[in-house]
Amino acid sequence: MTARPSTAAVRQIGPATGFFLVFFVVPLAILFAMSFWTQDGFERIPGFDLANYLKATTSRLYPAVLLRTILVGFVTAAIVVPVAYALAWLMRFTFERRGRLILGVVLISLFSGYLVRIYAWRTILGTEGLLNAALLQLGLISEPITALIFSPWAVMIVLVGLLLPLAVLPIWSAMTNVGRDHVEGARDLGATGLRLHRTIILPMVLPGVGTAFALSFVLAAGDFVVPTMVGGAQGGTMVGNLIANEFRGSGADWPMGAALAFVIMGLLVLVHLVTTRLLRVVTRW
Amino acid sequence: MVSAVRPARDDAGSAGGSRAGRIVAALFVAVVLLYLFAPVVVTVLFSLTTSPRLSLPIEGLTLDWYREAFANPIFTIALTNSLLLAAITALVSVGLGVPFAFGLLRLRGRTRGTLVTASLLPAAVPALVLGIALAVFFSGIGVAQGLPNAAIGHILVALPFVILTLNARLETFDLSCLEAARDLGASPWQTFRDITFPLIRPSVLGAALLAAALSLDEFVVTWFNVGNQQTLPVLIWGLLRRGIDPTVNALATVVLLSLTGLVLGAALIARRRA
């Protein structure tokens, strides 16, 4: 029982672990090493130089874009998570049997084409788009709202739609551990409304909520397709655009792009740690 | 009697057990679903309308955009490549994921939890970072960009989800029936063919379809690694960047239908098992 299963386990786990090591861990390590290189014209010079990190934090362009990226990611997650929480709660305790069907429908939207959904929002939000046309026809506005598209708002509107189904999953799976008897018991003891959620339900599903927040925050802040399509050149650029340009743009500078990638990931981890700490304090209140 | 049971259920039932509460809840869900599906509806609708500019009211219906999209020779290449990548991704990620999930069953709780979390890490890193890291890696070892690189990227994206679903389903799998088979003299291959595989087939098929769907929709990692080859999302991206082209909506609808088919298939298989 002792020796054979463990070698069998290693043999079974080995291939996938090897794949992750070679194509995930090693590439990230190389990318990290490259973030300390420098670039002279078209030539990359290996070495250990903090120049890219200094540029990322002190130049005129980068800090502003990094800050906007964090803000957009944070606000997106702060919208997505409460809505996902409410959805999960309603699906579990209000709609019961039909709840699973609703969950299925929500998840299908996750697989309705990433690029397509982003592009379609351009048709909806554009200056001559469907939303403006409808509002004009209804007489609610006299001129098209131009801020609907090519702004950080547009980026957030689209990201919320993309990430909501993803955020529902961990909260829903945490919510399945909450029993009807928990809710009944809490109600009998006088915890109703917001208090029921803050003191009983939220602490029970906190790991799921944390995962949902981290996932939406990181994926929102790390997206470059949404800001490219609906963010516009001026106010909507996010760090993903800058990183993508350093890798596929004309004046590609891989070391700089690598440094930006690690700066944004570091900032995301930092903000996330602070947020979960805060969330824990608030729910224990 | 009935009335004595009902109120208790309703009372414990929900955010607002009242009728008004249910209506507000239903409205909320309806608004969320509208928000999620508005882009989908718009895409399908405009793939069928005559006006090349997207405008209301709709003037007439046509299948011309589909004809035009299918007539584009690049479309056939992109479709073939996308299907090839989806098939490879499904096969390889299941081939790696199934043994991994079984191996986990033999491990103690702590090690197991750590390994599951570690295997999910690629899904928690933005696709952009996965894409550039792979691009740097391949360029470092002197491999030119192309479809094989994209395939590796797709497997990297799909594998965490395959492991996640398989791990959840295998939790109820009883390893002792494999031991019983071996005690009765079955070879490892016989055990796998006659006992293990029939038992896990639905889960594996579901995971494979999920992997294929993830691959078919993958754009970001592909874009940094595929070089000048085409896949459907890469083709759509190219058309989008060139300006308004109504064939995009037709292409998008094709992708949409394939994805929905794969995911519904996976859901049905999972359901039949349960």
Interface residues (C-beta under 8 A of the other chain):
Chain A: P5 S6 A8 A9 V10 R11 Q12 I13 P15 A16 T17 F19 F20 F23 F24 V26 P27 L28 I30 L31 M34 V83 A86 L87 W89 L90 F93 T94 F95 E96 I102 G104 V105 V106 L107 I108 S109 F111 S112 G113 Y114 L115 V116 R117 I118 Y119 A120 W121 T123 I124 E128 G129 L130 A133 A134 V160 G161 L164 P165 R180 V183 E184 R187 A214 L215 V218 L219 A221 G222 D223 F224 V225 M229 G240 I243 A244 F247 R248 W254 G257 A258 A261 M265
Chain B: D11 A12 G13 S14 A15 G16 G21 R22 A25 F28 V29 V32 L33 Y35 L36 F37 A38 P39 V40 V42 T43 F46 L54 S55 L56 G95 L96 G97 P99 F100 F102 G103 L104 R106 L107 L115 A118 S119 L121 P122 A124 V125 P126 A127 L128 V129 L130 I132 A133 L134 A135 V136 F137 G140 I152 I155 L156 L159 I163 A213 D217 F219 V220 W223 F224 P233 I236 W237 L240 V248 A252 V255 L256 L259 T260 L262 V263 L264 A267
